[in-house]
Amino acid sequence: MRSLACAISTPTARPKRYEHIYLNDNFYAWQCLDGVEKGLADVDRCHYVQVAEDLYLFVWREKIIPTLGVILIDLQQMRTDGKIMGYQGSDFGALSNFPVGASAKILNVTRHQE
């Protein structure tokens, strides 16, 4: 599945848009289309669990800044909500823990033949 996440912003924050491509059960690719990380992209390890119909718990680990993200993806409401936790930049003595959330849009679904 390929999706577009538009981060929930405040009047003082720049809008952020990310494209996510869920490659398989263990990896997803992302790229930032707008915001402070515009132009950055990576492939990271991930796991997901179906909690209910159209509701998934999605967990990922980032390599560039060692963090762990946990979100609920609600495909009925087309929203995500969660947290990112980890180290603050390259300072392994300082921790970061903040909420994240976005509106979501499914761009397409690719089915591979077996």
C-alpha atoms as one frame of an Amber mdcrd trajectory, in Angstrom:
protein
   0.000   0.000   0.000   1.176   3.515  -0.778  -0.204   6.310   1.401   0.109
  10.029   2.008   0.247  11.340   5.584  -0.405  15.039   6.187   0.793  15.835
   9.698  -1.590  17.700  11.935  -0.145  21.188  12.283  -0.641  24.246  14.427
  -0.841  27.857  13.174   2.882  28.323  13.937   4.120  25.002  12.499   4.938
  24.378   8.855   2.781  21.681   7.256   4.462  18.284   6.868   3.602  15.680
   4.246   5.098  12.202   4.058   4.643   9.450   1.513   4.774   5.919   2.945
   5.150   2.733   0.920   4.601  -0.449   2.916   6.938  -2.892   1.170   6.312
  -6.086   3.167   5.784  -7.297   6.745   9.175  -5.977   7.879  10.042  -2.843
   5.892   8.494   0.404   4.733   9.870   3.315   2.703   9.147   6.955   3.437
   9.932  10.311   1.913   9.176  13.813   3.140   7.375  15.891   0.505   6.921
  19.098   2.569   8.304  20.302   5.889  11.677  20.540   7.597  12.726  17.076
   6.328  11.712  17.796   2.695  13.814  15.714   0.328  14.834  13.145   2.946
  13.878   9.500   2.450  14.753   6.104   3.896  13.668   2.496   4.301  13.143
   1.359   7.900  12.203  -1.817   9.751   8.598  -2.034  10.893   5.979  -4.317
  12.379   2.220  -4.085  12.371  -0.682  -5.840  14.051  -4.316  -5.682  12.972
  -6.209  -4.571  16.096  -9.687  -4.480  14.522 -11.191  -4.112  11.065  -9.348
  -1.215   9.353  -7.342  -0.465  12.548  -3.616  -1.275  12.750  -0.887  -0.813
  15.344   2.245   0.190  13.404   5.711   0.223  15.006   8.913   1.354  13.291
  12.557   1.988  14.125  14.500   4.775  12.454  18.209   4.418  11.706  19.303
   8.016  11.135  18.154   9.291  14.542  17.692   6.269  16.826  13.977   6.469
  17.591  10.993   4.164  17.905   7.597   5.201  16.575   4.247   3.704  17.559
   0.998   4.765  15.879  -2.529   3.528  15.359  -3.587   3.706  11.716  -7.366
   4.058  11.370  -8.340   3.327   7.765 -12.033   4.102   8.419 -11.365   7.609
   9.783  -8.214   7.984   7.609  -6.162   9.230  10.589  -3.095   8.223  12.558
  -2.227   8.926  16.184   0.808   7.932  18.236   4.224   8.761  19.698   7.875
   8.892  18.685  10.426   8.160  21.402  14.208   7.989  21.362  17.356  10.025
  21.576  17.382  13.749  20.855  19.481  14.029  17.695  22.985  12.669  18.209
  22.936  13.420  21.970  22.512   9.994  23.559  22.232  11.671  26.966  18.995
  13.492  26.074  15.698  11.751  25.359  12.901  12.806  23.038   9.236  11.830
  23.445   6.511  13.584  21.468   3.037  12.939  20.017   2.430  12.534  16.280
  -0.718  12.371  14.216  -1.835  12.894  10.650  -4.669  12.683   8.218  -4.153
   9.805   5.803  -4.968   9.053   2.192  -4.425   5.765   0.366  -2.790   6.555
  -2.980  -2.754   3.018  -4.395  -2.454  -0.666  -3.548  -0.134  -2.955  -5.516
  -0.813  -6.682  -5.540   2.103  -8.950  -6.481   1.458 -12.270  -8.158   2.636
 -15.305  -6.233
